[in-house]
Amino acid sequence: MPAVVVTGTGGLDALRLARVPLPEPQPGWVRIRVKAFGVNESEVLTRKGESDPEVTYPRIPGIECVGVVDQADEESGLRPGQQVATMMGGMGRTFDGSYAHYVTVPAGQVIPFETNLPWGVVGALPEMFQTAYGSLTTGLDLRAGQTLLIRGGTSTVGLSAATLAKDLGATVVATTRSPERADELRAVGVDHPLVDTGTIADQVRDLMPDGVDTALELVGCSVLTDTLRTVRRHGTVCFTGALAGQWTIPDFTPFMIPSGVRLTAYGGQASDLPAEVFQQQLQAIADGRLKPPVAKVHHGLEQVRAAQADVEAGTTVGKHVVLLDD
């Protein structure tokens, strides 16, 4: 089958289009015919050698995809031809991932669904919706009527979190480093776009003197102490991402956390996104209530290098998707 293989760490030329053996599913695994997959920053890091230290090369990258079941055990409850999504769980890192026409994954990380939406739209959803949904529910327990700050609002997860939170009935504040992107935040329903100059606590407190109920931290540890200052007493901050690249705080002390503010983290898997919830999200998109942030749909494995280059450049808001032809 055709696949894109990372032969070793390096630049875009480390991504090689090759023919590889069709993967055979081991017991308890499912083979999926890939229809589309999202291209993620984590895959750029894998190519550069800056992701999971357990990654070995050559490796087919890709941490998510959508497609149809090609082969599955009866015990899995899945049937050939069924529409499915899968993500995370070691895909593209500890075992070969989705930059290929077929991928095999454990049955437990496969989410069945039914939709008439284009594959190019559905392919953008699994990882970013799973991360956003898990952060808002497991991480923050967000409720209708509450206020949510999203720090890193123009990231794919940030945009997804904004659409999900608005659909839930929350008031959303979201940040961008670029003033010209404020309208892009408004377009996905953000009530209060803020320009992030490195400190935003005073801006948030001007809007909401008591602080926001919840905050989703996607920028990272370099701004976490400032984000903590935006939250009301007994409010919660969920650390989910580190877009700025800083995952630790030197000389951390718990007394950096304001009195009464709660700090948690989220780093979940496919099992955190129930099939019925994913189906509801697909229906909400079909009904026009949710607008998935798709930056561009690239056609064919030959466009993977271009898609990764766009992700690395970071000049286009939204998810880059590779669509495979039948």
C-alpha positions as CSV (number, residue, x, y, z in Angstrom):
1,M,0.0,0.0,0.0
2,P,1.1,3.6,-0.4
3,A,2.3,5.4,2.8
4,V,4.3,8.3,4.0
5,V,7.3,7.1,6.1
6,V,9.6,9.2,8.3
7,T,12.9,7.6,7.6
8,G,14.8,9.5,10.3
9,T,14.6,12.8,12.0
10,G,15.0,15.9,9.9
11,G,13.2,18.4,7.7
12,L,10.4,17.9,5.3
13,D,12.5,15.8,3.1
14,A,12.5,13.1,5.9
15,L,8.9,12.4,4.8
16,R,9.2,9.8,2.1
17,L,6.3,8.5,-0.1
18,A,6.8,4.7,-0.2
19,R,5.1,1.4,-0.8
20,V,4.9,-0.8,2.3
21,P,3.3,-4.1,3.2
22,L,-0.4,-4.0,4.0
23,P,-0.6,-4.2,7.8
24,E,-2.2,-7.3,9.3
25,P,-4.3,-6.8,12.4
26,Q,-3.2,-8.7,15.5
27,P,-5.9,-10.2,17.8
28,G,-8.0,-7.5,19.3
29,W,-7.0,-5.0,16.6
30,V,-8.9,-3.5,13.7
31,R,-7.7,-2.6,10.2
32,I,-9.2,0.6,8.9
33,R,-9.2,1.9,5.3
34,V,-8.2,5.5,5.8
35,K,-10.3,8.1,4.1
36,A,-8.9,11.2,5.7
37,F,-6.5,12.3,8.5
38,G,-5.6,15.5,10.3
39,V,-2.1,16.8,10.3
40,N,-0.9,17.8,13.8
41,E,1.9,19.7,15.4
42,S,2.8,16.5,17.3
43,E,3.6,14.8,13.9
44,V,5.9,17.7,13.0
45,L,7.7,17.1,16.3
46,T,7.9,13.3,15.5
47,R,9.5,14.1,12.2
48,K,12.0,16.4,13.9
49,G,12.7,13.9,16.7
50,E,11.3,16.1,19.4
51,S,8.3,14.0,20.5
52,D,8.0,10.7,22.5
53,P,11.5,9.4,23.2
54,E,10.2,5.9,22.5
55,V,9.6,6.7,18.8
56,T,11.8,4.6,16.5
57,Y,12.4,5.1,12.8
58,P,11.4,4.3,10.1
59,R,7.9,5.1,11.2
60,I,4.6,5.9,9.5
61,P,3.3,9.0,11.5
62,G,-0.2,10.1,12.1
63,I,-2.1,10.2,15.4
64,E,-5.6,10.2,14.1
65,C,-7.8,9.3,11.1
66,V,-11.3,8.5,9.9
67,G,-12.3,5.8,7.5
68,V,-14.1,2.5,7.2
69,V,-13.5,-0.8,8.9
70,D,-11.7,-3.2,6.6
71,Q,-11.2,-6.1,9.0
72,A,-12.2,-6.7,12.6
73,D,-12.7,-9.6,15.1
74,E,-16.4,-10.4,15.9
75,E,-15.6,-9.6,19.5
76,S,-14.9,-6.0,18.6
77,G,-18.5,-5.3,17.7
78,L,-17.4,-3.6,14.5
79,R,-18.3,-4.7,11.0
80,P,-16.6,-4.2,7.6
81,G,-17.7,-1.0,5.9
82,Q,-18.6,0.8,9.2
83,Q,-17.6,4.4,9.5
84,V,-15.1,4.9,12.3
85,A,-12.6,7.3,13.8
86,T,-9.5,6.6,15.8
87,M,-6.8,8.6,17.5
88,M,-3.9,8.7,20.0
89,G,-3.1,5.5,22.0
90,G,0.4,5.3,20.5
91,M,-0.6,5.8,16.8
92,G,2.3,7.1,14.8
93,R,4.7,6.8,17.7
94,T,4.9,3.4,19.2
95,F,3.2,1.8,16.2
96,D,2.6,2.9,12.6
97,G,0.0,5.6,12.2
98,S,-2.5,7.0,9.7
99,Y,-0.3,8.6,7.0
100,A,-1.2,5.5,4.8
101,H,-4.1,3.9,3.0
102,Y,-4.6,1.4,5.8
103,V,-3.9,1.4,9.5
104,T,-4.3,-1.1,12.3
105,V,-5.2,0.0,15.8
106,P,-6.6,-1.6,19.0
107,A,-10.3,-2.0,18.9
108,G,-10.7,-0.1,22.1
109,Q,-9.7,3.1,20.5
110,V,-12.1,2.9,17.6
111,I,-15.2,5.2,17.6
112,P,-18.0,4.2,15.2
113,F,-20.3,6.9,13.7
114,E,-22.7,7.5,10.9
115,T,-22.7,10.7,8.9
116,N,-23.1,12.2,5.4
117,L,-20.6,15.0,6.1
118,P,-17.6,15.1,3.7
119,W,-14.6,13.0,4.7
120,G,-12.5,16.2,4.5
121,V,-14.6,17.7,7.3
122,V,-14.8,14.6,9.5
123,G,-11.1,14.0,9.1
124,A,-10.4,17.3,11.0
125,L,-12.3,16.3,14.1
126,P,-11.1,13.3,16.1
127,E,-8.0,14.6,17.9
128,M,-9.0,18.2,18.3
129,F,-12.6,17.4,19.4
130,Q,-11.5,14.7,21.8
131,T,-8.9,17.0,23.4
132,A,-11.3,19.9,23.6
133,Y,-14.2,17.8,24.9
134,G,-12.1,16.0,27.5
135,S,-10.6,19.3,28.7
136,L,-14.1,20.9,29.1
137,T,-15.7,17.9,30.8
138,T,-13.1,15.8,32.6
139,G,-10.8,18.8,33.2
140,L,-13.1,21.7,33.9
141,D,-16.6,20.2,34.4
142,L,-17.9,23.2,32.4
143,R,-21.6,24.0,32.9
144,A,-24.1,26.1,31.0
145,G,-24.1,29.7,32.2
146,Q,-20.4,29.6,33.3
147,T,-17.6,31.7,31.9
148,L,-14.6,30.1,30.2
149,L,-11.2,31.6,29.3
150,I,-9.3,29.8,26.5
151,R,-5.7,30.8,26.4
152,G,-4.4,29.9,23.0
153,G,-7.8,30.5,21.3
154,T,-6.7,30.4,17.7
155,S,-5.2,26.9,18.0
156,T,-7.3,24.0,16.6
157,V,-8.1,22.8,20.1
158,G,-8.9,26.3,21.2
159,L,-11.3,26.9,18.3
160,S,-12.9,23.5,18.9
161,A,-13.3,24.2,22.6
162,A,-14.9,27.6,21.9
163,T,-17.5,26.0,19.6
164,L,-18.3,23.2,22.1
165,A,-18.5,25.6,25.0
166,K,-20.8,28.0,23.2
167,D,-23.1,25.0,22.2
168,L,-23.2,24.1,25.9
169,G,-24.3,27.7,26.8
170,A,-21.1,29.1,28.3
171,T,-19.7,32.7,27.9
172,V,-16.3,32.4,26.2
173,V,-13.2,34.6,26.5
174,A,-10.3,33.6,24.2
175,T,-6.9,35.0,23.4
176,T,-4.8,35.6,20.3
177,R,-1.4,37.1,20.0
178,S,-2.5,38.8,16.7
179,P,-5.1,41.6,16.8
180,E,-6.1,40.9,13.3
181,R,-7.3,37.4,14.3
182,A,-10.0,38.7,16.8
183,D,-12.6,38.4,14.1
184,E,-11.7,34.8,13.5
185,L,-12.5,34.2,17.2
186,R,-15.8,36.0,16.9
187,A,-16.6,33.9,13.9
188,V,-16.6,30.7,16.1
189,G,-18.7,32.3,18.7
190,V,-16.2,33.8,21.1
191,D,-17.9,36.6,23.1
192,H,-14.7,38.4,24.2
193,P,-11.5,38.1,22.1
194,L,-8.4,39.4,23.9
195,V,-5.0,40.2,22.5
196,D,-2.4,38.3,24.5
197,T,0.7,40.4,25.2
198,G,2.1,37.9,27.7
199,T,-0.1,39.0,30.6
200,I,-3.9,39.0,30.4
201,A,-5.1,38.8,34.0
202,D,-5.8,42.6,34.2
203,Q,-7.8,42.5,30.9
204,V,-9.9,39.5,32.1
205,R,-10.5,41.2,35.4
206,D,-11.7,44.4,33.7
207,L,-14.3,42.2,31.9
208,M,-15.1,40.1,34.9
209,P,-13.9,41.6,38.2
210,D,-14.5,38.4,40.2
211,G,-12.6,36.3,37.6
212,V,-13.8,33.6,35.2
213,D,-15.2,30.4,36.4
214,T,-12.9,28.2,34.3
215,A,-9.8,28.5,32.2
216,L,-8.3,26.2,29.6
217,E,-4.5,26.6,29.4
218,L,-3.1,25.8,25.9
219,V,-0.1,28.1,25.8
220,G,1.9,26.5,28.5
221,C,3.9,27.0,31.7
222,S,5.4,30.2,30.5
223,V,2.0,32.0,31.2
224,L,0.4,29.6,33.6
225,T,0.8,31.8,36.7
226,D,-0.8,34.7,34.9
227,T,-3.7,32.5,33.8
228,L,-4.2,31.4,37.4
229,R,-4.8,35.0,38.3
230,T,-7.7,35.3,35.9
231,V,-9.9,32.7,37.8
232,R,-12.3,33.3,40.6
233,R,-11.9,31.7,44.0
234,H,-13.0,28.0,43.7
235,G,-12.7,28.3,39.9
236,T,-10.5,25.8,37.9
237,V,-7.6,26.0,35.5
238,C,-7.0,23.0,33.2
239,F,-3.5,22.6,31.7
240,T,-3.9,20.8,28.4
241,G,-1.2,22.1,26.0
242,A,2.0,24.0,25.7
243,L,2.0,25.8,22.4
244,A,4.8,28.0,23.6
245,G,6.9,24.9,24.2
246,Q,7.4,25.2,27.9
247,W,6.1,22.2,29.9
248,T,7.7,22.8,33.3
249,I,8.1,25.7,35.7
250,P,11.6,26.1,37.3
251,D,11.5,26.3,41.1
252,F,7.8,25.6,41.2
253,T,6.0,26.0,44.5
254,P,2.3,25.3,45.2
255,F,2.1,28.8,46.6
256,M,2.2,30.1,43.0
257,I,-1.4,29.0,42.9
258,P,-3.8,31.7,44.2
259,S,-5.7,30.8,47.3
260,G,-8.8,28.8,46.5
261,V,-8.0,28.4,42.8
262,R,-7.9,24.8,41.5
263,L,-5.3,23.6,39.0
264,T,-5.7,20.3,37.1
265,A,-4.5,18.9,33.8
266,Y,-5.9,16.8,30.9
267,G,-4.2,14.4,28.6
268,G,-6.7,11.8,27.6
269,Q,-7.3,9.2,25.0
270,A,-10.0,8.1,22.5
271,S,-12.0,6.4,25.2
272,D,-12.7,9.8,26.7
273,L,-14.8,10.7,23.7
274,P,-17.9,8.5,23.9
275,A,-19.3,7.4,20.5
276,E,-22.7,9.0,21.3
277,V,-21.0,12.4,22.0
278,F,-19.0,12.2,18.8
279,Q,-22.2,11.4,16.9
280,Q,-23.9,14.4,18.6
281,Q,-21.0,16.7,17.5
282,L,-21.3,15.4,13.9
283,Q,-25.1,16.1,13.9
284,A,-24.5,19.6,15.3
285,I,-22.1,20.3,12.4
286,A,-24.7,19.0,10.0
287,D,-27.3,21.2,11.6
288,G,-25.0,24.2,11.4
289,R,-24.7,24.7,15.2
290,L,-21.0,23.8,15.3
291,K,-18.4,25.0,12.8
292,P,-15.3,22.9,12.7
293,P,-12.2,25.0,12.1
294,V,-10.8,23.5,8.8
295,A,-7.9,25.5,7.4
296,K,-7.4,23.5,4.2
297,V,-8.1,20.0,2.7
298,H,-5.0,18.6,0.9
299,H,-5.6,15.8,-1.6
300,G,-3.4,12.7,-1.6
301,L,-0.4,11.5,0.3
302,E,1.7,13.5,-2.1
303,Q,0.5,16.6,-0.2
304,V,1.6,15.6,3.3
305,R,4.8,17.6,3.0
306,A,2.9,20.7,2.1
307,A,0.4,20.1,4.9
308,Q,3.2,19.8,7.5
309,A,4.8,22.9,6.1
310,D,1.6,24.8,6.6
311,V,1.2,23.5,10.1
312,E,4.8,24.4,11.0
313,A,4.4,27.9,9.5
314,G,1.2,28.5,11.6
315,T,-0.1,31.2,9.3
316,T,-3.5,29.7,8.7
317,V,-6.1,29.3,11.5
318,G,-7.7,25.8,11.7
319,K,-7.0,22.2,11.0
320,H,-5.1,20.9,7.9
321,V,-6.6,17.6,6.6
322,V,-5.3,15.1,4.0
323,L,-8.0,13.5,2.0
324,L,-7.3,10.2,0.3
325,D,-8.9,9.3,-3.0
326,D,-10.9,6.1,-3.3
